[in-house]
Amino acid sequence: MTPKVYGIYGSPPFGAVLMCADALKIKIDIEIVDVLGKAHLKEDFLQKNPQHTVPLLDDDGFLLADSHVINAYLVGTYGSKNDPLYPKDDVKRRALIDHRMYLDCGIIAARGFVITRPLGLHGIQPVQSSFDDLKEAFVILDRQIKQENSKYIVGNQLSIADFSITSSVTCWGVFVNNWETEFPNIKAYIDRMKKEPWFKVHTEGINAFQRFTTAKLKVPL
C-alpha cells in the first residue's frame, strides 16, 4: 500500500515531509486537508489524529503525526541501512540531527505558528512582539549555521533536519524583514538547499504560503 500523507500546501511541516519523501524516492499519495476551512477539526480527522494537525501519515493503517517524527519513520522504514539521513548506529550524528529538529519545532516553528495559526483560523492579526520573537529564532539559527560551518545543517551529509529547517525558513521568513540580508549564513544555506533535487517539491508550498500571507496579513511588517 502506498503511504498517504494528509496536509495542505503552504504548511511548512507538510513541505518538509514532501521533501523527505522525494529524497528517499518514495511514492506517496497526497490527501489535501482544508485547514483554513477547519476540516482538520471534523470528527473523521480527529479520529485519525486527536492532535488535529497536518501533516499526518497513514502507512497501511499506521497513523503518525508531526513532520519530524514522520520523516524519521520514513527513513527507518524506506531508507537504506544506517541511512545518513537519520542513522541508527551513529549516536552522535543522530543526536545533532535531533537537536536541529528540536530547534525547528521548539523555537522556529513554534514562533511561526504563533503568527499563522490565529491569523489563518481566526483572522487575528499578529502583534509586533510575535514578529520580534520569530526574528530572534532566526538569530539563533544564523549563529548555529555559522558555528556548524558545513554544507548541511549537520555536517556535510544531508539529514532530515535539513528538510525541516529549509521549509521553515522559506515560508516563515516572509515575516522576518530583510532576513536574506541580515542573516547571511541562513541565506547561503538556503541557496545551497535550493540547488538540491528534492527542493522542487516544496515550491508549490512556498507559493501557497505567500498567497496566504498576502490575503490574510493586514499589519505592516
VOTORGU-528183 format. One record per residue (C-alpha): x negated, y, z. Coordinates in nm, 2 decimals, always signed. Example, Ala and Ser with C-alpha at 12.3 -4.5 7.8 and 13.67 -1.06 7.14 Angstrom:
2
-1.23,-0.45,+0.78
-1.37,-0.11,+0.71
This chain:
221
+0.00,+0.00,+0.00
-0.13,+0.35,-0.09
-0.18,+0.57,+0.21
+0.07,+0.85,+0.23
-0.02,+1.20,+0.37
+0.26,+1.44,+0.48
+0.16,+1.80,+0.45
+0.20,+2.14,+0.28
-0.03,+2.32,+0.05
-0.17,+2.62,+0.24
-0.22,+2.43,+0.56
-0.60,+2.43,+0.63
-0.58,+2.09,+0.81
-0.39,+1.93,+0.52
-0.66,+2.07,+0.29
-0.93,+1.90,+0.50
-0.76,+1.56,+0.46
-0.73,+1.61,+0.08
-1.10,+1.69,+0.05
-1.20,+1.39,+0.26
-0.98,+1.15,+0.06
-1.12,+1.29,-0.26
-1.48,+1.25,-0.14
-1.40,+0.89,-0.04
-1.23,+0.84,-0.38
-0.91,+0.72,-0.20
-0.58,+0.74,-0.40
-0.32,+0.89,-0.17
+0.05,+0.97,-0.20
+0.14,+1.32,-0.10
+0.47,+1.40,+0.07
+0.54,+1.77,+0.09
+0.70,+1.89,+0.42
+0.88,+2.22,+0.41
+0.72,+2.35,+0.73
+0.83,+2.71,+0.67
+1.19,+2.57,+0.64
+1.13,+2.38,+0.97
+1.16,+2.04,+0.81
+0.89,+1.92,+1.05
+1.13,+1.98,+1.34
+1.40,+1.75,+1.20
+1.47,+1.42,+1.38
+1.34,+1.20,+1.10
+1.00,+1.36,+1.10
+0.99,+1.39,+1.48
+1.03,+1.01,+1.50
+0.72,+0.97,+1.29
+0.53,+1.24,+1.47
+0.65,+1.38,+1.81
+0.38,+1.64,+1.77
+0.57,+1.77,+1.47
+0.25,+1.88,+1.29
+0.10,+1.82,+0.95
-0.09,+1.65,+0.81
+0.05,+1.31,+0.91
-0.10,+0.99,+0.78
+0.11,+0.68,+0.71
-0.12,+0.39,+0.62
+0.11,+0.09,+0.57
+0.31,+0.19,+0.88
+0.02,+0.31,+1.08
+0.10,+0.67,+1.17
-0.17,+0.91,+1.27
-0.16,+1.29,+1.33
-0.44,+1.55,+1.34
-0.66,+1.61,+1.04
-0.99,+1.54,+1.23
-0.87,+1.20,+1.36
-0.72,+1.12,+1.02
-1.05,+1.18,+0.84
-1.24,+0.97,+1.10
-0.99,+0.69,+1.04
-1.02,+0.72,+0.66
-1.39,+0.69,+0.68
-1.38,+0.40,+0.92
-1.12,+0.22,+0.71
-1.22,+0.31,+0.35
-1.57,+0.43,+0.37
-1.90,+0.24,+0.34
-2.06,+0.05,+0.62
-2.20,+0.31,+0.87
-2.09,+0.58,+0.63
-2.28,+0.90,+0.69
-1.96,+1.10,+0.67
-1.89,+0.97,+1.02
-2.14,+0.70,+1.11
-2.07,+0.42,+1.36
-2.43,+0.35,+1.45
-2.59,+0.69,+1.47
-2.47,+0.81,+1.80
-2.64,+1.15,+1.80
-2.53,+1.24,+1.45
-2.18,+1.13,+1.53
-2.18,+1.35,+1.85
-2.29,+1.65,+1.65
-2.01,+1.59,+1.39
-1.76,+1.56,+1.68
-1.89,+1.89,+1.82
-1.84,+2.07,+1.49
-1.49,+1.93,+1.47
-1.41,+2.04,+1.82
-1.54,+2.38,+1.73
-1.30,+2.39,+1.45
-0.99,+2.25,+1.63
-1.05,+2.41,+1.97
-1.17,+2.75,+1.86
-1.14,+2.84,+1.49
-0.82,+2.66,+1.40
-0.66,+2.73,+1.74
-0.71,+3.10,+1.69
-0.59,+3.08,+1.33
-0.27,+2.92,+1.44
-0.20,+3.19,+1.69
-0.16,+3.42,+1.39
+0.00,+3.19,+1.14
+0.25,+2.99,+1.34
+0.45,+3.28,+1.48
+0.42,+3.46,+1.15
+0.54,+3.17,+0.94
+0.81,+3.03,+1.16
+0.95,+3.34,+1.33
+0.83,+3.64,+1.13
+0.63,+3.77,+1.43
+0.35,+4.00,+1.32
+0.02,+3.94,+1.49
-0.14,+4.18,+1.73
-0.50,+4.32,+1.68
-0.63,+4.10,+1.97
-0.54,+3.79,+1.77
-0.75,+3.91,+1.47
-1.03,+4.00,+1.71
-1.03,+3.65,+1.87
-1.05,+3.49,+1.52
-1.33,+3.72,+1.43
-1.52,+3.61,+1.74
-1.47,+3.25,+1.63
-1.64,+3.34,+1.30
-1.93,+3.50,+1.50
-1.98,+3.17,+1.68
-1.96,+2.97,+1.36
-2.21,+3.20,+1.18
-2.46,+3.15,+1.47
-2.41,+2.77,+1.46
-2.48,+2.76,+1.09
-2.79,+2.98,+1.13
-2.92,+2.75,+1.41
-2.85,+2.44,+1.21
-3.04,+2.58,+0.91
-2.93,+2.30,+0.67
-2.72,+2.23,+0.37
-2.42,+2.10,+0.56
-2.27,+2.17,+0.90
-2.46,+1.88,+1.04
-2.80,+1.83,+0.88
-2.85,+1.76,+0.51
-2.58,+1.50,+0.47
-2.21,+1.56,+0.42
-1.98,+1.48,+0.71
-1.61,+1.50,+0.78
-1.68,+1.82,+0.98
-1.76,+2.00,+0.66
-1.40,+1.94,+0.53
-1.25,+2.09,+0.84
-1.49,+2.39,+0.86
-1.45,+2.46,+0.49
-1.07,+2.45,+0.49
-1.05,+2.68,+0.80
-1.29,+2.94,+0.67
-1.15,+2.96,+0.32
-0.79,+3.00,+0.45
-0.81,+3.19,+0.78
-1.09,+3.40,+0.65
-0.83,+3.62,+0.50
-0.76,+3.76,+0.85
-1.12,+3.85,+0.91
-1.21,+4.17,+0.73
-1.52,+4.16,+0.52
-1.63,+3.82,+0.66
-1.83,+3.74,+0.34
-2.05,+4.05,+0.40
-2.05,+4.04,+0.78
-2.13,+3.67,+0.82
-2.39,+3.58,+0.56
-2.46,+3.24,+0.70
-2.10,+3.14,+0.66
-2.09,+3.29,+0.32
-2.39,+3.09,+0.20
-2.25,+2.78,+0.35
-1.91,+2.82,+0.18
-2.08,+2.90,-0.15
-2.26,+2.56,-0.12
-1.94,+2.38,-0.04
-1.76,+2.53,-0.34
-2.01,+2.35,-0.56
-1.91,+2.01,-0.42
-1.69,+1.80,-0.64
-1.43,+1.74,-0.36
-1.37,+2.12,-0.31
-1.15,+2.14,-0.62
-0.86,+1.96,-0.45
-0.84,+2.24,-0.19
-0.80,+2.53,-0.44
-0.42,+2.50,-0.46
-0.41,+2.52,-0.08
-0.62,+2.84,-0.08
-0.39,+3.00,-0.33
-0.08,+2.89,-0.14
-0.23,+3.04,+0.18
-0.30,+3.37,+0.01
+0.06,+3.38,-0.12
+0.19,+3.31,+0.23
-0.02,+3.59,+0.37
+0.09,+3.84,+0.10
+0.45,+3.76,+0.16
+0.46,+3.75,+0.54
+0.19,+3.98,+0.67
+0.30,+4.35,+0.72
+0.05,+4.48,+0.97
-0.28,+4.62,+0.83
-0.59,+4.40,+0.87
